[in-house]
Amino acid sequence: MKILIIEDEKALSESIAMYLASQEYTCEIAGDYTTAIHKTEYNDYDCILLDITLPGGNGLKILERLKEDKKTDGVLIISAKNSLDDKIKGLNLGADDYLSKPFHLSELNARVAAIIRRKYFDGNSVLQFDNLRIDTQTRMVTIENNPVELTKKEYELLLYFVSNKRRLISKEAIAEHLWGSDMGGNFDFIYTHIKNLRKKLMDAGDADYIKSVYGMGYKFTGQ
């Protein structure tokens, strides 16, 4: 899952990024309004952590742009400004949640996880596809109640497919989401990870849900 941290306090943004990375999120940082606008216009994120007060502009303007562009990124406002007006305005503009500074990183992590669950999984932390079960809180994958040992990237790849079930996903989108870049057009790593993931799932008795669409990308076909 990919997170954008829009925060001008460098120490805080780096602390958040380090903590969320330990929770298996891929994080990017924007320290000012202009950088944040550029990133949100050209990339999609599972959740955006948005400070209101930024060098060069107001964070709520970024939220307005997201909604004008019909972007569906989850948004958690994090701000020292704790006025009721700011909170109501942010939520009315489409923010998913609001967290006032100072906060515990564990609470931030829980809020982010909740936004992602609502966005992709109807609020559920356990996902079931026939005999495939994914517990997003414990990060445990089982087939017929038998655990399937996946690497970090294999798990992230599976969750990304599940989050976009029945949608065609390009190799470029997979590379950008999991590695934060297009990898210069070299997709060997993607082929290897998908091959290994499919083999582990099928060896454990699962159906081959991950379908290759020649020349275009992949699609997860589970129900």
N, C-alpha and C positions, 0 to 999 in steps of 0.2 A: 504494500500500500504506500502511496506517495503523498507526502505532506509538504506544504509550503508554509514556511514561518515568516510572516511579514512583521518585523519587529526591529526597531532602530537601536535598542540596547544590545550591543554586541555580546556582552557577557551572558545576558539572559537568553538570547537567541541560540547561542552556541551551547548553553546548558540544556535548553529544550531539545535541540537537535541531537545532542549526545544521549540524552535519556530516551528519546523516542527511537533512536537507532538501536538502543539496547533492547527495545521492545519489537524489533524487526521491521521498523518503518524506514522507508527511504526519504530523506529530508533534504529540502533546499531552503535557502535563506534569501530574503530580500530585505535590505536595511533601509530603503527609502521608497517614496511613492512611485517614482519613475521606474525603478527596477521592478517593483511589484506589478505595475500595470503591464510592463513588457512580458513578464513571466506568465501572468494570468491570461493574457491575450493569445500567447503562442503555446501554452501547455495546459493540460488538464490535471487536476489533483483530486485525490480522494477526500482530502480535508485541507482547508486553509485556516491557519491561525492568524488572525488579523488584529493588529493594534490600531487604535483609532488615530492617535497622534503620531504623525510621521514627518520626517523632513521632506518638504516639497509638496505636501498635500494631506488631505484628510482620508483616513482609512475607510470611512463610510462612503466616500466617492468611489473607491475601488469596488465596494459591495454593489453600488448602483450600476457600475459598468458591467459587473458580472451578470446581473439580472437583465440589463439591456441586451447583452449578447446571448442571453438564454443559456448561460453556462450552468451546469448542475453540480459544481464542486460544493462539497459541504463546507460550511463556514462557522468557525468558533471565534467570536470576538474576545480578545484578551486585552484588557486596558486598565490603566490606573484610574481612568475617569469612571466614577461609580454613580454618576447621576442617573436618576430614573429616566430622564428624557433621552439620554444617549442609548440606554439599554432598550427602551421601547422603539426608538427610531431604527436601531440596528436590527431588531427582531422583525419589525414591520418591513424592512427592506429585504428580508429573506434570510438573515442569519439563522443558523440552527440552534445556537446556544451562546451564552455570554458568561465569561469568567473574569472576575475582578482580580487585579494584582493587589497584594502578593497571593500566590497560590502554591499548593504542593504539586510537584510534578506528577505524583501518582494520581491526583484528582484530574489533572489535565489529560493524562493518558486515558483515564476512564471516560472522560467526556468525548475525546476523539473517537474512542472505540464505539461509544454509543451512537455517535453521528454516522459512522461508517456502517454499523449494523442497520440503522434505520434507512440509510441510503440504498444499500445493496440487498439486505437480507430481511426486510420487514421487521426489524428489531430483534431478530433471533440470533443467538450466539452459536446455535447448533444447526448445521445444514445437512440435509439428507437427500441423496439422489439414489434411489433404489437401495442397493446394499452399501453404497459409499456414504460415510458419515464424517463430517468435518466439524470439530469443536474449535471455534475461533478464539476462545478464551485460553484453552490449554494448548492450542495448536496441535491437537492430536487428530490424526486421520486413521480411520478404521474401515475395514471391509468385512462384513459378517462378524463384527465385534473383534476382529483380529487387527492389531496395530500395523500400520504401514510406515516404515521408517523413511522419511523424506529429508533431503538436505534443506537448508534455509531457502535457497533459490527455487527448488522444486516445489516447496510448500507455497511460496509466494506466487509461483507460476500457476499452480492449481487454483489458488484463491482468485487470482486475476481472471482465469478462464471462467470460474464459477460466477464471479461478479458480472461477467459479460456473456452469460450463457445465451446460446443461439445467435450471438452476434459475430460477424466476421471480424477477426482481429489481425491486423497486418503485422509483419515481422518488425517493422519500424516502431509500431506502437508498443509491442512487447519489450523491445530493447529500451525505449525511452522510459517506460514505466518501471522496469525492474533494475535498469542500470543507469538511468538518468541521461542517456545519450543514444544516438543512433548507431554507435560503434563503427562509424565510418563505412557502413554498408557490409561489414563482415558479420554474418549471422551464424557462424559456426557454433558459437556458444549456445545460441538459442536452439539450434537443431539438436545439439547434444543434450541439453536439459530437457527438452520435450521428449526426445527418444527415451531417456532414462525414466522420466515421470510416467510415460505411457507403459513402459515395460513393468515398472514396479506395481502399478495399479492392476494391470492385466494378470501379472503373475500371482497377485493376491486374490484373483477371481472377479475383478471388476470388468464391466463392459468397456469397450474402447470408445469413450465419450469424446476424446480429442481428435477431431477430424482435420486432415490437411486439405486445404483448398488450393489446388495447383496454381502457382504463380501469384497468389494473393495473400495467403496467411492461414489462420487456423480458426476453428470454431468448436466450442464445447456444446455438445448436443444432449446432455443429460436433462432429465425432467425434474 
